[in-house]
Amino acid sequence: MDNQALLLNNTIESSNPNVLKMLSERGKNIFFPKLGILAQSAQAKGKAINATIGEAVEDDGSSMHLPEFDALVNMPTANIFPYAPSFGKPEFRTLWKKSIYSKNPSLKDTLFSNPIATNGLTHGISMAGYLFANEGDTVLLSNHYWENYNLILENSYGAKVETFELFDNGGFNVADFADKLNSIKGEKIITLLNFPNNPAGYTPLISEIKAIVAEIKKMADKGKKVIVIIDDAYFGLVYEEGVYTESIFVELANLSENVLAIKLDGPTKEDYVWGFRVGFISYAIKGGTAELYEALENKTGGAVRGNISNISQLSQSLLYEVYNSPTYEASKKTKFEILKNRYQILRTEISKPKNTPYFAPLPFNSGYFMCIELKKGLVAEDIRKHLLEKYSTGVIVLGSVIRLAFSAVPQDKLPQLVENIYNACVDLDAK
């Protein structure tokens, strides 16, 4: 093991030995290199002649670039073309951390790490798996989950995905979540919670969040080392009263010295910039110190550097400018209202009595999606194909449920979407 990794491990162990036990073998071995090329390049910064950095520059010292870009992006070249730090642009990281506090006021003055930039939330999940999931470790998910979790956690890192039933009596199934937590063998527990959920479009109620957190604390009180990966991709898109509107990160950040909360978030879905590929990963644990968080940040920065080097300079720069715009909040509220209106229309259409014999919605109250379960022995894949062939309508089938992305359907077409599903069910039921 490299001495730089050992030093980080020693810092983590002295701050909270539980966190060191949570790290995977990869996580224990990784570090952000403070020696070699990076250190030598940093020492040469600002010198009269700098022959260290792997970029091309003009004779005046500015970033070399093709002039065709000048008419496309009105921004200083330093915010477009150079490599960004593996940790992310410092000013953008600071701004994003400030926004986490602002969007989660119950955090108050709780200390958590500085966010590390990732290439979207998919990459954030991958980094969390890299750092904390050993081959054979169990990762507990709800039974309604995004299929990329399998690709990352099982296919890439050799972990084993197990599931709990997400719903019971129209709400979050706390009992099954607790049972499955208790069934995980070994000292370490990893669970991934995604609210609003993809594909179901469900965020727990305030009371349900409290119950979920209570079950996690029970495990921690037994001495289990609990890692909670929080996929906040659709954060803020809540459309009903009584639903928990902050991140569950708030409840876990200071819960126990045995519970590490890993928050994955970013502008992708929140701010409608899917192609920018910018996300963040942040850490919190009860009693976490600046030294502990700095060590985790260095390990994460090292994992990013060893994986994709760094995140897009241009994407981060553009977002930083937009977040500082005086019109940003109003623009974001306008888009939220569009999605909320679509949600309300779809809920009304899905609830029409004529649909009841053929399908029923799973609980939904937030996000981009909702799911329906078919009745009368109808097969989801058959319905999907029939919708394509006869009604020119595309939906997603996940096992026995059909996912509808109301985020992607214009308001005036939502009634027709539901009508087409109804007609497809009538057609195939008649056969």
N, C-alpha and C positions, 0 to 999 in steps of 0.2 A: 504494500500500500504506500502510495506517495506520501511524503512527509506533510505536504499541504493538506491532504485529506485527513491525516492523523490529527493535525492541529485543529481543524474544524470539529472533528469528532470529540476531541478533548474539551473544546468549548461547549459543545452541546451537552456532553455528559456532566460537566461541572454545573451547568445551568439547570438541566432536567434530564437525568439519566433515562427516564421513560421515553423521551423523544429519540434517543439513540437506538433504543430497542425497537422503535417503530420503523426506522429506516430499513430499506432493503439492502442487500449486499451491494448492489449498484449504488444506492444512495450513500452508503458508508464510504465507498471508494471514490466518489466524485468530488470535485473541487473546482473552483474557478481559478485558473492559473494566474498567480501574481508574479511569476517569474517568466523568463523566456521572451517571446516576441511581444506580448502585450506590455510587459513591464518596460522593455527597452523602447518600445514605441512611445509609451507615456513619458519616459524620461527625455525623449527627443522632441516632444511637442513644444513648439514655439522657438526652436533653434533656427539659426540662419539657414542651415541646410538640413533637411530631414529626408533621409533616404531609407526610412523604416517601414512606412505604411504601404499596404498592398492596394493602393488606389492610384489612378492617374490624375495628375493635376496640371492645370494650365501654367504658363510661365509666370502669371501674376499670383499664383498660389491658390486660385479658386478651383473647384472640382471640374475636371474635364468632362464635357458632355456634348451631345449632339445638339446643334442650335435649333433643330426642329422642336425640341421640348420647350423652348422659351415661350412660344405662343400658347402652349397648352397649360402650363402651370405658372401662375404668377406668385412666385415665392422665392426667397433667397436660395441660391444653389446649395448652401450649407444645410438647408432643411430638406433637401430632395435627394441628392446623389451619394453622399458619403455613407459608409457603414454606420448604423446606430449601435450603441453599446449593447452587449448581450443581455444586460439587465433591463434595457429599455431606455428611452430618452429621460434623463433625470427630471426635467421639468414636467414631463407628461406623467411620470410615475407619481410625483408629488401631487399633481392635480387630481389624478384618479383616486389616490388615497383620501384626499379631502372630500371627493364626491362620495366615497363609501360612507364616511362619517355623516355627510349631509343626507344621504338617502336612507341611512339607518341610525336615526337619532338616539335610539336606545343604547347604542355603543358608548355614547357620552365620551369619556376620556379613556376607554379601554385601549390598552397598548396592543397593537398587532404589527406585523412586519410591513415593510415597504413592499408594494406590489412589484412583481417581476413580470415584464412583458412576455407574452407568448404569442405564437402564430395562430390566433383564434383560440376558442375554448377547446377544440379538438386536441390541439397541441398541449394545452394546459392539462387535460386529462392524461395525455401521454406522459407528460413530465411528472405528474403525481404518481402514475403507475411506475415509472422509472425509479423514482426516489423511494417508494414505500411498498411496492408489491413484489415479493419474491415469488419464484415459481412454486406453485402449489398453494399459495395463500388464497383464502376465500375472500371474495368481494361480494357483499350483500347488496342487491338492487331490488327495486320493486319489479313485479312481473310485467309491468308496462314500461319498457325502457327503449332508449335509442340504440339501434343495432351496432353503432360504432363502438359502444362500450365493449362488446365482444371482441371486435377486431383489435382494439387496443389492449385490453386487460388480459384476455385469454390468448389470442394469437400472437401478440407481440411479447408479452411478459410472462405467459404461462400461468397466470392466476386462474382461479376457478370461480366462475360466476354462479351464485345461487340467488334465488329470488324469494320474496315474500309477496303475498297477495296485497295489492295496493288498496283495494276497496272492500268495505264491509258495511252493509246497510246504508249505502249512499255516502259514506265518508271514509277517511283514512283508517286502514285496518291496523290499529295500534297493537292489538293482541298478537297478530301473526308476525308483525315486525319484531315484537319482543321475543316471541318463541324462536324465531330464526336467529336473532342475536344470541340467544342463550345456547343455541345448538352449535355454534361455531367453536371448534376445538382449538386449543392452543392459547398462548398468552395474548396474541394480537388479533384485533378485530378491525376489518376495513368495511365501511359501508359508504355507498354513494347515494346521495339524496339530490333529486332534481325537481325543483319547484320554481315556477310552474312546470308541470311535468310534460315532457315530450315522450309519448304521443297523446296522453289523455287530457292535457290542458287543465290539470287540477293543482291547486295550492291548498294545503291544509288550513283549516280554521284556526283561530287563535288558540282555542282549547286543545286542538289536536297537536299543534306544535309543542305546547307545554307537555303533553303526554309523551310525545316522541322523545323530547329532551330528557324527561324523567327516566325513560327506559335506557337511554344511553348512559345516564349517570349511574344507574344501577350496575351496569357492566363495569364502569370505571371504579365504583366503590368496592367491587369484588377483586380489584387489582388488574383487570384487563386493560391492555393498552389499546385505546380506541381511536382509530383514524376515521374522521368523517370528511369525505370529499363532497363538497357542495357545488353542484352545477347550477349556477345562477344565470344561465344563458338568457332566460326570458324574464329576468328580474324587472319588477315594476309594472308588469302588464296584468294587473288584477282588476276585475270588473264587478265584483260583488262585495257587499258589506259583510263584516264578520270574518273575512279572510285575512290571514296574516300577511301584512304588506311589507315587512322588513325581511331580510335574509335570516334564515335559521342560524347563520354565522353569529348573529347577535347573541343568541341564547347559548351558544357553545364556546364562544371566545374566552369566557372566564368560568367555565363550568367545573373543570377538574384538571389537576396536573397529569391525569391519565388520558385526557381527551385532547387530541390535536385537531383543530378545525382548519380545513384547507378550502379556501374560497376561490372558486373559478368564476370569473365574470369578464365582462368586456362590452364594447359597443356594438358588436355584430348584430344582435337582435334588438337590443335596447334602442340603438340609434340608426338602425337600418343601413348598415355598411357591411354587408355580407362578404363582399370581395376585398375588403381592406385587410382582413386577416390579422386583427389585433385583439388580444385578450390579456388577462392578468391572472396571476396566482399569488395569493396572500395567505399568511399563517397566523394562527392565534392559539394560545394555550394559557390556562390559568397560571399566573406567576411568570409568564414569559418575559424575558429580559431583552434589552436591546442587543446584548451580545449573542443570545440564543437566536434571535431573529436574523441578525447579520450573518451568522453561520449558515442558517437555512437558506438565506438569500444567496450566499456564495455558492452553496451546493446547487441551487436551482439555476443560477447564472451559468455555472459550469456545465450543467446538463443541457441547457439551451445552446451554449457555445459548441459543445460536443455533438449536438444533434443537427441544428440548422444555422449556427453561427449567431444570427441576430434577426430581429423583426424589421419590417419595412420602415425605413426612415420617413418616406413620404407619407405613408398612412398615419403614422404617429403625429407628424407635423400638421397634417390637415385636420386631424381630430383636435389637436391642441388649439388650433386657431378657432375652430367651430365652438368648442366648449367655452372659449373666452368671448364669444360673440354675445352682444346684448339681446339678440333675438332667439338664441338657442332654446331657452326654456319654453317660450311661446310656440315655437315650431314643433318641439317635441310633444307638447300637449295636444296640438292639432292632430298629429299622427295617431296619438293614443286614442283620441276621440273617434277617429275613423275605425280603428280596430274594435273599440268598445261597441260601437254601433253595429258593426258586422256581427259581433258576438251576440248582441241582443236579438238581432233579426234571425240569426241561425237558431238560437234557443227557442224563439217563438215558432219557427217553422218545424223544427224537430219535434216539438211538443204537441203538434196537431193530432187529434184522436185517431185519424185514419191511419197514421203510421204505426200505432201501438201494436197491432197484430204482427207486424213484420220486423220491426227493429226498435231498440231503445238506446238512449244515450248513456254512456258511462258518466259519472259525475264530472262536471267541468265548470270552471269559473274564471279562467285566466289563460294567458299565453297566446299562442298562434293556432292551436289545434283543439279538436275534440274527437271522440271516438264513439262509434255505435256498435252494438252487438246485435246480430241477426237472430230472428226467431224462426219457428216453423221448419227447422232443419235446413234452412238456406245456408249455402256455403259462400263465405266471403270472397274467395277467389273467383267463383262463378259469377257473382254479382259484379265484381270489378271488371271482368272481361266483357260482360254483357253491357255494362255502362260505356265502355270504350267503343264497342262495335255498333250499338244501336242508338246511344244517346250522346255520343261525342263528349263523354265526361270522364275525367281521370280522378281516381282516388287511390289511396295507399292501403294495402292489406297487410296487417301485422298479426299473423296467426289467425285467430277467429274474429278479430275486430277490424273495422274499417276506419281509417283515420281521415278526417276532413281538415284541410288547412284553410280555415276561413280567412286567414291573413292574406291568402293569395287569390281570393274570389271577390270581384266587385260586388258592392252592396246589392245592386239590382239583379244579380244573377244567383244570389243565395237561395231565394225561393225555388228557382228552377233546379238548382243542385239537389235540394231535398226532394222535389217532385220527381226528378229523374231516378233517384235512389228508390223511391216508393214504387214507381212504375217498373223498374227492373225487378224488384222483389215480387210484384204482382205477376210479371211475365214468367219468372222462373218458378214461382209457386204453382202456377197453372200447369206447368210441365210435370 
